């Protein structure tokens, strides 16, 4: 049986780069990520299904179809396999993603 894992005050921990810490399993991955104001937005092409929940701050998320969402804490986003998604922020946002991918799959 798999035991419960607790990460107390996870959002208060310093998060280097775009990701803090993550969870890996044979059926998928999840990880905290942050998006900060930048002149070069982060563009991701998804070879798997992914869901994001914005847990702090705000970020602008857009897709290759021209849909744009000004996402804020509490918003949930779904990216189907094959999506091309762009992330940026006018300030800073933190999210948690859960992707249906295998370990070491980008």
C-alpha positions as CSV (number, residue, x, y, z in Angstrom):
1,X,0.0,0.0,0.0
2,X,1.2,3.5,-0.8
3,X,1.4,5.8,2.2
4,X,0.3,9.4,2.4
5,X,3.0,12.0,1.8
6,X,2.7,15.5,3.4
7,X,4.5,18.6,2.3
8,X,3.7,21.2,5.0
9,X,3.7,24.9,3.9
10,X,4.9,23.9,0.4
11,X,4.1,27.3,-1.2
12,X,6.3,29.1,1.4
13,X,9.4,27.2,0.3
14,X,11.8,28.9,-2.1
15,X,11.2,27.6,-5.6
16,X,14.2,27.8,-7.9
17,X,13.6,28.3,-11.6
18,X,10.2,27.4,-13.1
19,X,9.6,24.4,-10.8
20,X,9.8,23.7,-7.1
21,X,9.3,20.1,-6.2
22,X,7.3,17.4,-7.9
23,X,5.7,14.0,-7.5
24,X,6.3,11.2,-9.9
25,X,4.3,8.0,-10.5
26,X,4.1,5.4,-13.2
27,X,0.8,7.0,-14.4
28,X,1.7,10.6,-14.3
29,X,3.5,13.6,-12.7
30,X,2.6,16.7,-10.8
31,X,4.7,19.6,-9.9
32,X,4.5,23.2,-8.6
33,X,5.6,25.7,-11.2
34,X,5.9,29.5,-11.2
35,X,5.6,32.0,-14.0
36,X,7.1,35.5,-13.5
37,X,7.0,38.6,-15.7
38,X,9.2,38.1,-18.7
39,X,9.9,39.5,-22.2
40,X,10.0,35.9,-23.3
41,X,6.9,33.9,-22.4
42,X,7.2,30.2,-21.8
43,X,5.8,28.1,-24.7
44,X,5.0,24.4,-24.1
45,X,3.8,21.8,-26.6
46,X,2.0,18.9,-24.8
47,X,2.4,15.3,-25.9
48,X,0.1,14.3,-23.0
49,X,-3.0,15.6,-21.3
50,X,-2.4,18.0,-18.4
51,X,-4.4,20.0,-15.8
52,X,-3.3,23.1,-13.9
53,X,-4.7,24.8,-10.9
54,X,-3.5,28.3,-10.2
55,X,-2.7,28.4,-6.4
56,X,-1.3,31.9,-6.0
57,X,-1.0,35.2,-8.0
58,X,-2.0,35.4,-11.6
59,X,-0.8,34.4,-15.1
60,X,-1.9,34.8,-18.7
61,X,-2.3,31.5,-20.5
62,X,-3.0,31.3,-24.2
63,X,-3.3,28.6,-26.8
64,X,-2.5,28.3,-30.5
65,X,-6.2,28.8,-31.4
66,X,-6.1,32.3,-30.0
67,X,-7.9,31.6,-26.7
68,X,-6.5,33.8,-23.9
69,X,-7.2,33.3,-20.2
70,X,-6.2,35.7,-17.4
71,X,-5.9,33.0,-14.8
72,X,-5.9,33.7,-11.1
73,X,-5.7,31.7,-7.8
74,X,-8.5,29.0,-7.8
75,X,-8.7,28.7,-11.6
76,X,-8.3,25.2,-13.2
77,X,-7.1,24.7,-16.8
78,X,-7.1,21.6,-19.0
79,X,-4.6,21.2,-21.9
80,X,-5.4,18.2,-24.2
81,X,-2.7,16.2,-25.8
82,X,-1.3,18.2,-28.8
83,X,-2.0,21.6,-27.3
84,X,0.6,24.5,-27.7
85,X,0.3,26.7,-24.6
86,X,2.0,30.0,-23.8
87,X,2.5,31.2,-20.2
88,X,3.3,34.7,-19.0
89,X,2.5,37.0,-16.1
90,X,2.4,40.7,-15.4
91,X,3.6,39.9,-11.9
92,X,3.9,36.3,-10.7
93,X,1.8,33.2,-10.5
94,X,2.2,29.8,-9.0
95,X,0.4,26.7,-10.2
96,X,0.3,23.0,-9.7
97,X,0.1,20.7,-12.7
98,X,-0.8,17.1,-13.0
99,X,0.1,15.5,-16.3
100,X,-0.6,12.1,-17.7
101,X,2.9,11.3,-18.7
102,X,5.6,8.9,-17.8
103,X,8.8,9.7,-15.9
104,X,11.4,11.4,-18.1
105,X,8.8,12.1,-20.8
106,X,8.9,15.9,-21.7
